[in-house]
Amino acid sequence: MNAVNKAEIDSIQLSDGRVSIYQPEQAGLIFPYEKKKFASVAEERRHLKERLVAACRAFALQGFDYGFAGHLTVRDPEHPNLYWTNPMAVHFSQVKVSNLILADHEGKVVEGRHAINRAGFVLHAAVHEAHPEIVAMCHAHTVYGTAFASLGKKLDPITQDAAAFFEDHVVIGAEGGKVAVEIKAGHSVADAFKGVKAAIHQNHGLLTASRHSIESAAFWFIALERCCQQQLMIEASGCKPILLPDDKARYSREHVGSDYIGWLHFQPIWEQLVATQPDMLS
């Protein structure tokens, strides 16, 4: 990759110690900051589960539900070979902390009363197992993302929003359109998830992954769906868009396409959900 190496983007710090130009230089202002230290593993686990539930509720607000399809996962902080996920056949709007399930990479539920989504296990478990640095992953059968996936191509850098995915997403053709219920299908998808935050699975839909948080994975999924919608609308107009030059698209991605920025974008969503849907924490 030209300019800044993709693997190093999220570790960049500004000269004053900030990790993003969006963090305020002026002290004392109200601004979301990450909680990096926890009193116990139990506290950290509760934190992760609450954010996973919030991501599911956010998907419900976005209309990302499609029957029982769609699965979000986050690694357990104590047992990295286990991951928390939403229960099978429970609407995103009804997911709460108490009905999450904990599963292993073989698809066995080790905590929780609900069944696991077979396709979710095949895809997500394979990615988590192949990439220990990936902590969270999202997938849903959305209208625009699924439609765009049928084209078998990447997003173009047509806007600043789309530039967030410039050189940071892939198209996966393997197993495209074939329901992912066999283990080998998961391995084909996992192989493609090296150093990127998003994938367009041909004839299937969108997937996002984060090496930072479930909040980041969830927001970038929401953003990717919007970008697919925008590009489809532009292409339907018959007009040829003006693309961002590579250097400008890359610059935008480095400043507004990181895992940290994805986490930051999710914070107002989290606050809205806590205020309007407190039952999610039960």
C-alpha positions as CSV (number, residue, x, y, z in Angstrom):
1,M,0.0,0.0,0.0
2,N,1.2,3.5,-0.8
3,A,1.8,6.2,1.8
4,V,1.0,4.9,5.3
5,N,1.0,1.1,5.7
6,K,-2.5,0.0,6.4
7,A,-1.5,-2.2,9.4
8,E,0.0,0.9,11.0
9,I,-2.8,3.4,10.6
10,D,-4.6,2.8,13.9
11,S,-1.3,3.0,15.8
12,I,-0.4,6.5,14.5
13,Q,-0.3,9.2,17.1
14,L,-0.2,12.9,16.6
15,S,2.7,14.9,17.9
16,D,0.6,15.9,21.0
17,G,-0.3,12.3,21.8
18,R,-3.8,12.2,20.3
19,V,-4.6,9.3,18.1
20,S,-7.0,11.4,15.9
21,I,-7.4,15.0,14.8
22,Y,-11.0,14.6,16.0
23,Q,-9.9,14.4,19.6
24,P,-10.1,17.9,21.1
25,E,-6.8,19.8,21.7
26,Q,-8.6,22.0,24.3
27,A,-8.8,20.3,27.7
28,G,-11.9,20.0,29.8
29,L,-14.4,19.6,26.9
30,I,-17.1,16.9,26.9
31,F,-15.9,14.2,24.5
32,P,-16.2,10.4,24.3
33,Y,-13.1,8.6,25.6
34,E,-12.4,4.9,25.5
35,K,-12.5,2.9,28.7
36,K,-9.2,1.0,28.6
37,K,-8.9,-0.3,32.2
38,F,-11.4,-2.5,34.0
39,A,-11.5,-3.5,37.6
40,S,-12.0,-7.2,36.6
41,V,-12.5,-9.5,33.7
42,A,-16.1,-9.7,34.6
43,E,-16.5,-6.0,34.3
44,E,-14.8,-6.0,30.9
45,R,-17.0,-8.9,29.7
46,R,-20.1,-7.0,30.8
47,H,-18.9,-4.0,28.9
48,L,-18.3,-6.0,25.7
49,K,-21.7,-7.7,26.0
50,E,-23.5,-4.5,26.4
51,R,-21.9,-3.0,23.3
52,L,-22.7,-6.2,21.3
53,V,-26.3,-5.8,22.3
54,A,-26.2,-2.1,21.3
55,A,-24.8,-3.1,17.9
56,C,-27.7,-5.5,17.4
57,R,-30.2,-2.8,18.4
58,A,-28.6,-0.4,16.1
59,F,-29.0,-2.9,13.3
60,A,-32.7,-3.1,14.1
61,L,-33.0,0.7,13.9
62,Q,-31.3,0.6,10.5
63,G,-33.7,-2.1,9.3
64,F,-31.0,-4.7,8.8
65,D,-33.2,-7.6,10.0
66,Y,-34.1,-10.4,7.5
67,G,-35.8,-13.2,9.4
68,F,-33.1,-15.1,11.3
69,A,-30.2,-14.0,9.1
70,G,-27.5,-11.7,10.5
71,H,-24.9,-12.3,13.2
72,L,-22.6,-10.2,15.2
73,T,-19.7,-11.5,17.3
74,V,-17.1,-10.3,19.8
75,R,-14.3,-12.2,21.5
76,D,-14.5,-13.0,25.2
77,P,-11.8,-11.0,27.0
78,E,-10.7,-14.0,29.2
79,H,-11.1,-16.8,26.7
80,P,-10.1,-15.6,23.2
81,N,-11.1,-18.9,21.6
82,L,-14.7,-18.1,22.6
83,Y,-17.0,-15.4,21.3
84,W,-20.3,-13.8,22.2
85,T,-23.0,-13.6,19.6
86,N,-26.7,-12.9,19.1
87,P,-29.1,-15.8,19.6
88,M,-30.6,-17.7,16.7
89,A,-34.0,-16.6,15.5
90,V,-34.3,-13.6,17.9
91,H,-35.0,-10.3,16.2
92,F,-32.2,-7.7,16.5
93,S,-34.6,-5.4,18.5
94,Q,-35.1,-8.2,21.1
95,V,-31.5,-9.0,21.8
96,K,-30.4,-8.2,25.3
97,V,-27.5,-9.0,27.6
98,S,-29.3,-11.9,29.2
99,N,-30.0,-13.8,25.9
100,L,-26.6,-13.6,24.3
101,I,-24.8,-16.9,23.8
102,L,-21.1,-17.8,24.1
103,A,-19.7,-20.3,21.6
104,D,-16.4,-21.8,20.6
105,H,-14.8,-22.1,17.2
106,E,-16.5,-25.5,16.7
107,G,-19.9,-24.0,17.1
108,K,-20.7,-25.4,20.5
109,V,-22.7,-23.1,22.8
110,V,-20.9,-23.1,26.2
111,E,-23.1,-20.4,27.8
112,G,-26.6,-19.4,27.1
113,R,-29.9,-21.2,26.3
114,H,-30.4,-20.3,22.6
115,A,-29.1,-22.1,19.6
116,I,-26.4,-20.6,17.4
117,N,-26.9,-19.6,13.8
118,R,-25.1,-22.2,11.7
119,A,-24.0,-19.8,8.9
120,G,-22.9,-17.3,11.6
121,F,-20.7,-19.9,13.2
122,V,-19.2,-21.1,9.9
123,L,-18.2,-17.6,8.7
124,H,-17.4,-15.8,11.9
125,A,-15.7,-18.6,13.7
126,A,-13.4,-19.2,10.7
127,V,-12.4,-15.5,10.6
128,H,-11.9,-15.3,14.4
129,E,-9.8,-18.4,14.4
130,A,-7.7,-17.5,11.3
131,H,-7.1,-13.9,12.5
132,P,-6.5,-13.7,16.3
133,E,-6.2,-9.9,16.1
134,I,-9.8,-9.6,14.9
135,V,-12.0,-9.0,18.0
136,A,-15.4,-8.4,16.4
137,M,-17.3,-9.1,13.2
138,C,-20.7,-8.2,11.7
139,H,-22.9,-9.5,8.9
140,A,-26.5,-9.0,7.9
141,H,-28.6,-9.5,4.8
142,T,-29.2,-5.8,3.9
143,V,-31.0,-4.5,0.8
144,Y,-28.3,-2.4,-0.8
145,G,-25.3,-4.3,0.3
146,T,-26.7,-7.6,-1.0
147,A,-27.7,-5.9,-4.3
148,F,-24.3,-4.4,-4.7
149,A,-22.6,-7.7,-3.9
150,S,-24.2,-9.2,-7.0
151,L,-21.9,-6.9,-9.1
152,G,-18.8,-8.6,-7.8
153,K,-16.8,-5.3,-7.6
154,K,-15.3,-2.9,-5.1
155,L,-16.7,0.4,-4.1
156,D,-15.4,3.4,-6.0
157,P,-14.0,6.4,-4.1
158,I,-16.9,8.7,-5.1
159,T,-17.3,10.5,-1.7
160,Q,-15.4,11.1,1.5
161,D,-17.5,8.4,3.1
162,A,-16.7,5.9,0.5
163,A,-13.0,6.9,0.7
164,A,-13.0,5.4,4.2
165,F,-13.0,2.0,2.5
166,F,-10.4,2.9,-0.1
167,E,-7.8,0.1,-0.2
168,D,-9.4,-1.3,2.9
169,H,-12.0,-3.7,1.6
170,V,-12.0,-6.7,-0.7
171,V,-14.4,-8.6,-2.9
172,I,-14.7,-12.3,-2.1
173,G,-15.8,-14.5,-4.9
174,A,-15.2,-17.9,-3.2
175,E,-18.5,-19.6,-2.2
176,G,-20.4,-16.5,-3.3
177,G,-24.2,-17.1,-3.3
178,K,-23.8,-20.6,-1.8
179,V,-25.3,-20.7,1.7
180,A,-22.4,-20.9,4.1
181,V,-23.2,-24.0,6.1
182,E,-20.1,-26.1,5.4
183,I,-16.8,-25.5,7.2
184,K,-14.8,-25.0,4.1
185,A,-17.0,-22.0,3.1
186,G,-15.8,-20.2,6.2
187,H,-12.2,-20.9,5.5
188,S,-12.5,-19.3,2.0
189,V,-13.9,-16.1,3.5
190,A,-11.4,-16.0,6.3
191,D,-8.5,-16.2,3.9
192,A,-9.6,-12.9,2.3
193,F,-9.8,-11.0,5.6
194,K,-6.2,-10.0,5.9
195,G,-5.5,-6.4,6.9
196,V,-8.9,-5.1,5.8
197,K,-12.0,-4.0,7.7
198,A,-14.6,-5.0,5.2
199,A,-15.5,-7.5,2.5
200,I,-18.2,-7.7,-0.2
201,H,-19.1,-11.3,-0.5
202,Q,-20.2,-11.8,-4.1
203,N,-23.9,-12.7,-4.4
204,H,-24.2,-12.8,-0.6
205,G,-23.7,-9.4,1.1
206,L,-21.4,-7.4,3.4
207,L,-19.1,-8.3,6.2
208,T,-17.0,-6.1,8.5
209,A,-14.4,-6.9,11.0
210,S,-12.6,-4.9,13.7
211,R,-9.3,-5.3,15.5
212,H,-10.5,-2.7,17.9
213,S,-14.1,-3.2,19.1
214,I,-17.6,-4.4,18.3
215,E,-18.6,-0.7,18.1
216,S,-16.2,-0.1,15.2
217,A,-17.2,-3.2,13.3
218,A,-20.9,-2.3,13.7
219,F,-20.5,1.3,12.6
220,W,-18.4,0.4,9.5
221,F,-21.1,-2.1,8.5
222,I,-23.7,0.7,8.7
223,A,-21.4,2.9,6.7
224,L,-20.6,0.3,4.1
225,E,-24.3,-0.3,3.5
226,R,-24.9,3.4,3.0
227,C,-22.0,3.6,0.6
228,C,-23.4,0.7,-1.5
229,Q,-26.7,2.5,-1.6
230,Q,-25.1,5.8,-2.7
231,Q,-23.1,4.1,-5.5
232,L,-26.1,2.2,-6.7
233,M,-28.1,5.4,-6.9
234,I,-25.4,7.2,-8.8
235,E,-25.0,4.3,-11.3
236,A,-28.8,4.3,-11.8
237,S,-28.7,7.9,-12.7
238,G,-26.6,7.1,-15.8
239,C,-24.1,9.9,-14.9
240,K,-20.5,9.2,-14.4
241,P,-19.2,10.3,-11.0
242,I,-16.0,12.2,-10.4
243,L,-13.7,9.9,-8.5
244,L,-11.4,11.1,-5.8
245,P,-7.7,10.9,-6.9
246,D,-5.9,8.0,-5.1
247,D,-3.9,10.4,-2.9
248,K,-6.9,12.2,-1.7
249,A,-8.9,9.0,-1.1
250,R,-6.0,7.6,0.8
251,Y,-5.6,10.7,2.9
252,S,-9.3,10.6,3.8
253,R,-9.1,7.0,4.7
254,E,-6.2,7.6,7.0
255,H,-8.1,10.3,8.9
256,V,-11.7,9.0,8.8
257,G,-11.5,5.3,8.1
258,S,-9.7,3.9,11.2
259,D,-11.0,1.5,13.8
260,Y,-10.9,4.3,16.3
261,I,-13.1,6.6,14.1
262,G,-15.5,3.7,13.7
263,W,-15.7,3.4,17.5
264,L,-16.1,7.2,17.8
265,H,-19.0,7.3,15.3
266,F,-20.8,4.6,17.3
267,Q,-20.8,6.6,20.6
268,P,-23.9,8.8,19.8
269,I,-25.7,5.6,18.7
270,W,-24.8,4.0,22.1
271,E,-26.0,7.1,24.0
272,Q,-29.3,7.2,22.1
273,L,-29.9,3.5,22.7
274,V,-29.1,3.7,26.4
275,A,-31.6,6.6,26.8
276,T,-34.4,5.0,24.7
277,Q,-34.0,1.3,25.1
278,P,-32.7,0.6,28.6
279,D,-34.2,-2.9,28.5
280,M,-31.3,-4.0,26.3
281,L,-29.0,-4.0,29.3
282,S,-31.2,-6.5,31.2
